[in-house]
Amino acid sequence: MIHALIPDDVNPLGLMLLAFVGVFLPIVIVKSARRLGTGPLPISRSRFYQQTIFFQLFLAAISAWTAYTHGILAMPLPQRPLIAWSAAAVIYVLTVLTLKLRWASRSDASKRRLYDILPHNSGELVPYVFICIVAGTAEELVYRGVMTELAQRLIGIAIVTIIAISISFAAAHAMQGLRSMAGIFVIALACHALVWLAQSLIPVMVVHFAYDLTAGILIPRWFESAAQ
């Protein structure tokens, strides 16, 4: 990250962002996932996609304003382009290669839950692509960009900050199931490493988008082929 020449403190807006996105939101999502259990989504996929897009854009806007008030520039170009993009490619390939292994180890209920929130046809794929774009940019801006910087200003120990933000990020994906949360936590750690290596959010945003899109295309096919 690149910072303005201001004291490394966290203003009330930053504290509220950390409390809401880092603590309150994951708790609400985990409780909602437990309450839903193995049942189907209570709303249609199209409505779920719309709500997800609008909410993530809202969080991104709040985070961008918070970053501005703290002098955080979260979108510089990669400082070491060749190394950064090579590392991004490696992370993408590894996550996709392990996706099949992680899918095979899921329970039937976990597979059904993930299948329920992914596109089932070309008509649903279009809004899902928008979700991938929004998630790839907004989530990285919020978690790996703004929240990591704010939490580091408070905690002061990088590894503790990264683990805390990664736990929060994984918990925010509780709707995908417990096994997914564990995998997302590991992926989050790799994303933090990529941000540190690139000194930019752009490569990790591209990886995030590409991985989500790939998973959204492959997983429904695997589920449907196994059901035949």
N, C-alpha and C positions, 0 to 999 in steps of 0.2 A: 504494500500500500504506500501511497504518497500522501503526506500530511502537510497542512498549512502550519505556519510557525505560531502555534497557540499552545497553551498548557495542555498536557495530557490528562484532562479531567473529563468526567461524564456528566452532562447536564440532565435536568429532569426528563426531557424528551428521550434521551438515550436510556435512562433507567427504566422508563415506562416501556420502551421497545424491548429491552432485555427481559423484563418481568412478563410482558404479555406474550411475546413470541417464544422466548426461551423457557418459560416455566408454565404459565397459565394455559397456553394453547396446546402444548403436548399433553398436559394432564386431561384437558377436555377431550382430546382426540383418543387417548388411551381408554378413558371411561366410555366413550361412545363406541369404540371397537369392542370392548367387553360386553356392553349392553346389547350390541347387535349380534354378538356371538358368531355362529356359523350361518345365520340367516342371510337372505338376499339383501341387496341394497334397498333402503326404503324409498328411494327415488329412482327415476329413470337415469340411464347413463348420460343422455344428452343434458339433462338438468344438472347432474353431478359435474359434468365437464364445464358447464356454464358457471356454476357456483365456484368451482376450483379456479377457473381463469380470473374471474372478477376479484375473488378474495386474494389471490396471489398478486395481482396487479395493485390492489389496495396496500398490501404489505410492502411491496416494492416501492410504491410512492412514499409511504411513511418512512421507509428506510432511507430512501434517497434524500429526503428532507433532513432526516436525522444526521446523515453523513455530511450534508452541507453545513449544518449548525456546528459540527465537530471538526470541520476542516479536513474531512477524509475524502480523498480522491480514489474511488474504488474501481475505476475503469481505465487505468493506463494500459498502453500496449505492452506485450511481453518484453521483458528486459533482455532475455536470452532466447530469441525466437527459435533457433534450430533445436536447442535442448528442450525448450518448453513444448514445442509441437511434437517432437519425437516422444517425449514422456507422455503427452496427451494421447498419442496414438497407441502407445504400449498399454496405458490404463484402459482405454476403450477395448482393445483386443482382449485383455485379460478378463475384464468384467463380462464380456460377451461369451468368452470361452467357458467361464465358470457358471454362466447363467443356466445352461442345460443341466449341469451337475446339481446346482441348487434347486432347480425345478424338480428333478427326479427324487430328491430327498424330502420334498414337501408332503404333508398329509393331504388326503383327498379334500378335506374341508378348506385347507389353506389354498390349494389349487383352485377350487371353486371361487373363493373369495377374490383372488387376484384376477381370475377370468372374468368375474362379474363387472370389474371396473375398467377392463380393457376393451378396445373396439372389436365388434364381432363382424363387421362388414365394411365395405368401402365408404358407405355413407357416414359411419361413425368414425372412420379414420381421419376424415378432414378436421373435425373439431379436436380430435386427439392430437393431431399434429400441432395445432395451436397451443394445446396444453403443454406439449413437449417444449415448444419455443418459450412459452411463459415460464414454465418450471425451470428450464435451463438457465434463463437469465435472472428471473426474480429470486429463486431460491439461493442461487449462488451469491447474488448481490446481498440478500438479507443475511444468510448464515455465514458464508465464507468471507464476505466482505465486511459489512457494517457491524454485525453482532460480534464477530471474532475480534475486531479492533476494539470495540467498546468493552468487551469482557476482558481483553488483555490489559486494558488500562486499569481495570479494577483488580484483576487477579495478579497480574505481573509475572506469572509463570506460564510460558508458552504451551508446554505439554498439557498442563492442567486446563488451560483455556480451550485447547483443541479437543481434548476428551470431553469436556463439558458441553461444548457446542455440538459435537458429533452425537452425543447421547440425546440432546434435545432434538436434533435433526432426525435421528432415527425414530424417536418417540412420536414425532409429528407424522410419521408414515405408518402408524399403528393399524390403520385400516387395511394394510396389505398383509397383516399377520405377523406373529412373533418371529418366525424364521426370517421373514423379509427384513424386519427391524434389525436383526443381527447382521445380515448381509449389508444393509444400508449403512450401519455404523462403520463397518470396515471400509466400505466405499468412501464414506465421508472422510475418514482419516487419509485415504489416498488423495482425495480432492484437496484437502488442506496442504498436503505435501506438494501437489502440483501448483497450487497458488503460491506457496513459498518459493518454489523453483522458478516459476515464471515471473513472480512479482506482478501478477496481473490476474484478473478474473476471466479474461476472454478465453483462454484455452480450456479451462474447466467448464465454462458455460457450453462450449461446443461439445465436449465429451458428455456432459449431462444430457444435452438435447439428443445426441446421437444414440446414447445408451437407452434412454426412455423410448425413443422411437423404435429402435431395434427390438426391445422387449415387448412393446405393444404390438408388433407384427408377428413375432415368433411364438410368444406364449399362447395366444388364442389358437394358433395352428396346432401346437403340441396338445393342448387340452382337447380340441375337437377330434384330432386323429386318434387319441387314446380312447375317446368315448365311442368311436365307431366299432 
